[in-house]
């Protein structure tokens, strides 16, 4: 691996996979690229179908062995130890993430803390998922149990590796499932580091298995393996469809979080001083590579020009550069992703660009940098307002009244997040009910991440819920027991 003086000495070999408590290499490897420079900084294992099959067998053995026999309280203690050790290693994890993904250091540090928080939350929740008794016929006692699916597959994307591993694997382990994790080939290092920490914390062998590799090889094999009883996937709509189709062959439930085109509704009575930081940050955080990015700004006409002008002022001050420099934005994940975003920007009508940030002079020529761009002019049916761009691009669209605002906000195939900026409490309540979205924020956006808040979408944004207690229900099945005793 090319040594970076600020990158911590890795305490693991990234070219090894974790299967059944043992770290093993693959016959082939894949390159690891630093998006800030374009340089190769290491290699990861290229897992294939045979590795997935071994991981499933190891997970099944764990369920039949020490892990399956653990009580919920004991599982919680293991997760608590993992959370504590993640906090102890948080700075190392953040530096690895920054180099591997291109995320500004402040954001990577927040993600490392979020990973620890997920472990802490699910550690405390593990022994608090309860069944219920059901009043029934005379002579019967009826109750329900919440039981794990068994072996669960987790395919996580490259934009928030630590957070999504935490919310997905943490909830599944808390319920007693044995997990197979397939991280994105573009961002596997912190998933591997987390697995090392979990092993050190005493997680029994086979409870967590990590197979790195390509989506079309390792990911596809995991999706269709008959030994997997539940799948969790975060990523694109196109890949989500493939995974759901593969899982359907085995009649396996799937949790899908597939992105969005989330609207932020700004009414004439909104407190713009309070709203503006949220309006901009919700679109440019992680260089816009966020499924819940607030990429559409819908503004009531009396304030439209003011909002465009004040957002443009903020955009002009945004700086893009190497992730380690901890500026407003880092690079995009890859040259391919930058090309995709540039293709969208090429669709913008003449004069639509209201403002752009700047790429700093010190940014390496091989990095995948793109200036954040604010657009005003394309209508609500334009591809720029309909399609998920997954880059630092926001579009501002005017509306006349509540009815038009709702129609535009709900007028895409997605439905992940929405925010409503207004001082009218009645309007807040009315529109929160009318938004086609899995989360609605009133006079805020994101609520600070919210480990406790159920997260997921409708329509092309997917189905099922992660985070909070809701995720524990998704990673378990209900069994009804009816005892007849006369």
C-alpha positions in Angstrom: 0.0 0.0 0.0 1.3 3.5 -0.8 2.1 5.0 2.5 0.4 8.3 3.4 2.0 9.9 6.6 -1.5 10.8 7.9 -3.1 7.4 7.2 -2.9 5.2 10.3 -1.0 1.9 10.1 -3.6 -0.6 9.2 -4.0 -3.3 11.8 -5.4 -5.7 9.2 -4.6 -7.0 5.7 -7.3 -5.5 3.4 -6.7 -8.3 1.0 -8.3 -10.8 3.4 -11.9 -11.8 3.9 -13.6 -12.9 7.2 -15.3 -16.3 7.0 -16.2 -18.4 10.0 -13.9 -16.4 12.3 -10.9 -16.9 10.1 -9.2 -14.3 7.9 -8.3 -15.7 4.5 -7.0 -14.3 1.2 -8.6 -14.7 -2.2 -6.9 -15.9 -5.4 -7.4 -12.5 -7.0 -7.5 -8.9 -5.7 -9.0 -5.6 -6.7 -7.4 -2.1 -6.4 -8.3 0.4 -3.8 -8.2 4.0 -5.0 -7.9 7.3 -3.2 -10.5 9.6 -4.8 -8.6 12.6 -3.8 -5.5 11.7 -5.8 -6.6 8.9 -8.2 -3.7 6.8 -6.8 -4.0 3.1 -5.9 -3.4 2.8 -2.2 -3.9 -1.0 -1.7 -5.8 -4.1 -2.7 -8.9 -5.9 -1.5 -9.8 -9.6 -2.0 -12.0 -10.4 -5.0 -14.5 -12.8 -3.5 -16.7 -15.0 -5.6 -19.6 -17.4 -5.4 -17.6 -20.0 -3.7 -16.6 -17.6 -0.9 -20.2 -16.6 -0.4 -21.2 -20.3 -0.1 -18.5 -20.8 2.6 -19.7 -17.7 4.4 -23.3 -18.9 4.4 -22.2 -22.2 5.8 -20.2 -20.4 8.5 -23.2 -18.3 9.4 -25.5 -21.3 9.6 -22.9 -23.0 11.9 -22.8 -19.9 14.1 -26.6 -19.9 14.4 -26.5 -23.5 15.5 -23.6 -22.9 17.8 -22.4 -20.3 20.3 -24.0 -17.3 18.7 -27.4 -18.9 18.4 -27.3 -20.0 22.0 -26.5 -16.6 23.3 -29.3 -14.8 25.2 -30.4 -11.4 24.0 -28.7 -9.8 27.1 -25.4 -11.5 26.2 -25.7 -10.3 22.6 -26.2 -6.8 23.8 -23.1 -7.0 25.9 -21.1 -8.0 22.8 -22.5 -5.1 20.8 -21.7 -2.7 23.7 -18.1 -3.9 23.7 -17.9 -3.4 19.9 -19.3 0.1 20.3 -16.8 1.0 22.9 -13.9 -0.3 20.8 -15.2 1.6 17.8 -15.1 4.8 19.8 -11.5 4.0 20.9 -10.5 3.6 17.2 -12.7 6.4 15.9 -9.9 8.6 14.7 -8.2 5.8 12.8 -11.5 4.7 11.2 -12.2 8.3 10.2 -8.7 8.7 8.5 -9.2 5.4 6.7 -12.7 6.4 5.5 -11.4 9.8 4.4 -8.7 8.2 2.2 -10.8 5.4 0.9 -14.0 7.3 0.1 -12.9 11.0 -0.3 -15.1 12.2 2.5 -14.0 15.4 4.3 -12.4 14.5 7.6 -15.1 16.2 9.8 -17.8 14.1 8.0 -15.7 10.9 8.3 -15.3 11.6 12.1 -19.1 12.0 12.4 -19.6 8.7 10.6 -17.2 6.9 12.9 -19.1 8.2 16.0 -22.4 7.2 14.3 -21.1 3.7 13.9 -20.3 3.5 17.6 -23.7 5.0 18.4 -25.5 2.3 16.3 -23.7 -0.4 18.2 -24.6 1.3 21.5 -28.3 1.7 20.5 -28.7 -1.9 19.4 -26.8 -3.2 22.4 -29.4 -1.6 24.6 -32.3 -2.7 22.5 -31.3 -6.3 22.0 -33.2 -7.6 25.1 -36.1 -5.2 24.8 -37.9 -6.6 21.7 -40.8 -8.4 23.2 -43.8 -10.4 22.0 -47.3 -9.9 23.3 -50.2 -11.9 24.7 -53.4 -11.9 22.7 -56.9 -12.3 24.4 -58.5 -15.2 22.6 -61.0 -18.0 23.2 -61.7 -19.4 26.7 -59.3 -22.2 27.4 -56.5 -20.7 25.3 -53.4 -18.7 26.0 -51.9 -17.1 22.9 -48.7 -15.2 22.7 -46.2 -14.1 20.1 -42.4 -14.4 19.8 -40.0 -12.3 17.8 -37.3 -14.6 16.3 -34.4 -13.9 14.0 -34.6 -14.8 10.3 -31.4 -16.8 10.5 -28.7 -15.9 8.0 -29.0 -12.3 6.6 -27.1 -10.7 3.7 -26.1 -7.1 3.8 -24.9 -5.3 0.6 -23.8 -1.8 1.5 -22.9 1.1 -0.8 -19.8 3.3 -0.9 -21.2 6.7 0.2 -21.7 6.0 3.9 -20.0 2.7 4.6 -19.6 3.0 8.4 -23.1 4.4 9.0 -24.9 1.8 6.8 -22.9 -1.1 8.2 -23.9 0.1 11.7 -27.6 0.5 11.0 -27.9 -2.7 9.0 -25.5 -5.2 10.7 -26.1 -3.8 14.1 -29.8 -4.4 14.1 -29.5 -7.8 12.5 -26.9 -9.0 15.2 -29.0 -7.5 18.0 -31.9 -9.8 16.9 -29.6 -12.9 16.8 -29.1 -13.2 13.0 -25.8 -14.3 11.6 -24.6 -11.8 8.9 -22.8 -11.9 5.6 -21.5 -8.4 4.7 -20.6 -7.5 1.1 -19.2 -3.9 1.1 -19.0 -1.9 -2.1 -15.8 -2.6 -4.0 -15.1 1.1 -4.0 -15.2 1.4 -0.2 -14.4 -1.8 1.8 -11.7 -0.7 4.2 -13.7 0.5 7.1 -16.0 -2.5 6.8 -13.0 -4.8 7.2 -11.7 -2.7 10.0 -15.1 -2.9 11.8 -15.0 -6.7 11.4 -11.6 -6.8 13.0 -12.9 -4.8 15.9 -15.9 -7.0 16.3 -13.7 -10.1 16.4 -11.5 -8.5 19.1 -14.6 -7.6 21.1 -15.6 -11.3 21.3 -18.2 -11.7 18.6 -18.5 -15.5 18.1 -17.0 -16.9 14.9 -19.4 -16.9 12.0 -21.8 -14.3 13.5 -20.3 -11.8 11.1 -18.7 -12.7 7.8 -17.2 -10.2 5.3 -16.7 -11.0 1.6 -15.3 -8.2 -0.5 -15.5 -8.2 -4.3 -17.5 -7.0 -7.3 -21.2 -6.6 -7.1 -21.8 -8.8 -10.2 -19.8 -11.6 -8.6 -19.9 -11.7 -4.8 -23.0 -9.5 -4.5 -25.0 -11.4 -7.1 -24.0 -14.7 -5.4 -25.2 -13.5 -2.1 -28.5 -12.2 -3.5 -29.5 -15.6 -4.9 -28.0 -18.0 -2.3 -30.8 -20.2 -1.0 -29.3 -20.2 2.5 -29.9 -16.5 3.0 -33.2 -15.8 4.7 -33.2 -12.0 4.5 -31.4 -9.4 2.4 -30.7 -5.7 3.1 -29.5 -3.5 0.2 -28.8 0.2 -0.1 -27.9 1.5 -3.6 -29.3 2.3 -7.0 -32.8 1.5 -8.3 -31.3 -0.6 -11.1 -29.3 -2.9 -8.8 -32.1 -3.0 -6.3 -34.4 -4.5 -8.9 -31.9 -7.1 -9.7 -31.4 -8.0 -6.0 -35.2 -8.2 -5.4 -35.6 -10.4 -8.5 -32.9 -12.7 -7.3 -34.3 -12.9 -3.8 -37.7 -13.6 -5.2 -36.5 -16.9 -6.6 -36.0 -18.1 -3.0 -39.0 -16.2 -1.6 -36.8 -14.1 0.6 -37.8 -10.7 2.1 -35.7 -7.7 1.1 -35.1 -4.3 2.7 -34.4 -1.9 -0.1 -33.2 1.7 0.3 -32.7 3.0 -3.2 -32.2 6.8 -3.1 -34.3 9.8 -3.7 -35.0 13.2 -5.2 -35.9 14.8 -1.9 -37.8 18.2 -1.9 -37.3 21.0 0.5 -40.4 23.2 0.5 -39.8 26.9 1.4 -42.9 29.0 2.1 -43.1 32.8 2.1 -43.3 32.9 5.9 -40.2 30.7 6.4 -37.3 31.9 8.6 -34.7 32.1 5.8 -31.8 32.8 8.2 -32.5 29.5 9.9 -33.3 27.6 6.7 -30.4 28.6 4.4 -27.7 26.5 6.1 -29.9 23.5 6.0 -31.1 24.1 2.4 -27.5 24.2 1.1 -25.9 21.5 3.3 -28.6 19.0 2.6 -27.6 19.1 -1.1 -23.8 19.3 -0.9 -23.0 17.1 2.1 -20.7 14.2 1.0 -20.4 16.0 -2.4 -24.1 15.3 -2.9 -23.5 11.6 -2.8 -26.3 11.1 -0.3 -29.5 9.1 -1.0 -31.5 11.6 1.1 -29.9 14.7 -0.4 -32.3 17.6 -0.4 -31.7 18.2 -4.1 -34.9 20.1 -5.0 -35.6 23.4 -3.4 -39.3 24.4 -4.0 -39.9 28.1 -3.1 -43.1 30.0 -2.9 -43.0 32.7 -5.6 -42.8 35.8 -3.4 -39.5 34.6 -1.9 -38.1 32.8 -5.0 -35.6 35.4 -6.2 -34.4 36.0 -2.6 -33.8 32.3 -2.0 -31.9 31.9 -5.3 -29.8 34.9 -4.5 -29.0 34.0 -1.0 -28.2 30.4 -1.9 -26.0 31.6 -4.7 -24.0 33.6 -2.2 -23.4 30.5 -0.1 -22.5 28.4 -3.2 -19.9 31.0 -4.3 -18.0 30.5 -1.0 -17.9 26.6 -1.2 -14.5 25.1 -1.6 -13.7 21.7 -3.0 -10.4 19.9 -2.4 -8.6 16.9 -1.0 -10.6 15.1 1.7 -7.8 15.4 4.3 -7.9 19.2 3.9 -11.4 19.1 5.4 -13.0 21.7 3.1 -16.7 22.0 2.4 -16.6 19.2 -0.2 -14.2 16.4 -1.2 -14.0 14.6 -4.5 -16.6 12.3 -6.0 -16.0 8.6 -5.4 -14.7 7.9 -8.9 -14.0 9.2 -12.4 -17.1 7.4 -13.6 -19.3 9.1 -11.0 -17.9 12.5 -12.0 -18.7 11.7 -15.7 -22.3 10.8 -14.7 -22.8 14.1 -12.9 -21.2 16.1 -15.7 -23.6 14.4 -18.1 -26.5 15.7 -16.1 -25.1 19.2 -15.9 -24.7 19.2 -19.7 -28.5 19.0 -19.9 -29.0 22.3 -18.1 -30.7 25.0 -20.2 -28.6 28.0 -21.1 -28.4 30.5 -18.2 -29.7 27.9 -15.6 -26.5 27.9 -13.6 -27.0 30.5 -10.8 -23.7 29.8 -8.9 -20.9 27.3 -8.4 -18.3 26.7 -5.8 -14.6 26.4 -6.7 -12.1 23.7 -6.7 -9.0 24.8 -4.8 -5.7 25.2 -6.7 -4.1 22.5 -4.4 -6.5 19.8 -5.6 -4.4 17.0 -7.2 -5.0 16.6 -10.9 -5.9 13.0 -10.6 -8.7 13.5 -8.1 -12.3 13.3 -9.0 -13.3 16.9 -8.2 -16.5 18.7 -9.4 -17.7 22.2 -8.4 -21.0 22.2 -6.6 -23.7 23.8 -8.8 -26.9 25.6 -8.1 -29.5 25.6 -10.9 -32.5 27.8 -11.4 -34.7 27.6 -14.5 -35.4 23.9 -15.3 -39.0 23.0 -14.7 -40.2 20.3 -12.4 -40.5 17.8 -15.2 -36.9 18.3 -16.5 -34.6 15.3 -16.0 -32.5 17.5 -13.7 -35.5 17.7 -11.4 -36.7 14.1 -11.8 -33.6 11.9 -11.8 -31.2 11.2 -8.9 -27.9 12.9 -9.9 -25.9 11.7 -6.9 -23.6 14.7 -7.0 -23.4 18.3 -5.6 -26.2 19.7 -7.8 -29.4 21.4 -6.5 -32.2 22.9 -8.5 -34.6 25.7 -7.3 -38.2 25.6 -8.6 -40.9 28.1 -7.8 -44.5 27.3 -6.8 -47.7 29.3 -6.4 -49.5 27.7 -3.5 -49.8 24.7 -1.3 -51.5 22.6 -3.9 -48.8 23.2 -6.5 -46.0 22.7 -3.9 -47.4 19.2 -3.0 -47.9 18.3 -6.7 -44.2 19.2 -7.5 -42.9 17.6 -4.3 -44.7 14.3 -4.9 -44.1 14.5 -8.7 -41.2 12.1 -9.0 -41.0 8.4 -8.7 -39.0 8.7 -5.4 -40.2 9.2 -1.9 -37.5 9.1 0.7 -37.3 12.5 2.6 -39.0 15.9 2.5 -38.7 19.0 4.5 -41.1 21.9 5.0 -40.1 25.4 6.0 -42.9 27.5 7.3 -43.9 29.2 10.6 -47.5 28.0 10.2 -48.1 25.1 12.5 -51.4 24.2 10.7 -49.5 24.1 7.4 -46.8 21.9 8.9 -49.4 19.4 10.0 -51.3 19.5 6.7 -48.4 19.0 4.5 -46.5 16.5 6.6 -49.5 14.2 6.0 -49.6 14.9 2.3 -45.9 14.3 1.6 -45.1 11.0 -0.2 -41.9 10.3 1.8 -40.6 8.0 4.5 -39.4 10.9 6.6 -40.7 14.5 6.8 -38.7 17.2 8.6 -40.4 20.4 9.8 -38.1 23.5 9.9 -35.0 21.3 9.8 -33.4 18.6 7.6 -32.0 15.3 8.8 -32.5 15.8 12.5 -28.8 15.3 13.1 -28.8 11.8 11.6 -31.1 10.2 14.1 -30.0 6.7 14.9 -33.3 6.3 16.7 -35.5 7.4 13.7 -36.9 4.8 11.3 -35.6 5.4 7.8 -36.7 4.2 4.4 -38.8 5.2 1.5 -41.7 4.6 -0.8 -41.9 4.2 -4.6 -38.5 4.0 -6.2 -36.9 4.9 -2.9 -37.5 1.3 -1.8 -39.4 -0.4 1.0 -38.7 -1.6 4.6 -37.2 0.5 7.4 -33.8 0.7 8.9 -32.7 2.5 12.1 -34.5 2.7 15.4 -36.6 -0.1 16.8 -38.3 -0.5 13.5 -35.2 -2.1 12.0 -35.3 -4.8 14.7 -38.8 -5.8 13.6 -37.6 -6.0 10.0 -34.7 -8.3 11.0 -37.1 -10.7 12.8 -40.2 -12.7 12.2 -43.3 -13.1 14.4 -44.3 -16.5 15.6 -47.7 -17.0 17.1 -48.1 -19.7 19.8 -51.6 -20.8 20.8 -51.8 -23.1 23.8 -55.1 -24.9 24.5 -55.4 -25.9 28.1 -59.1 -26.3 28.8 
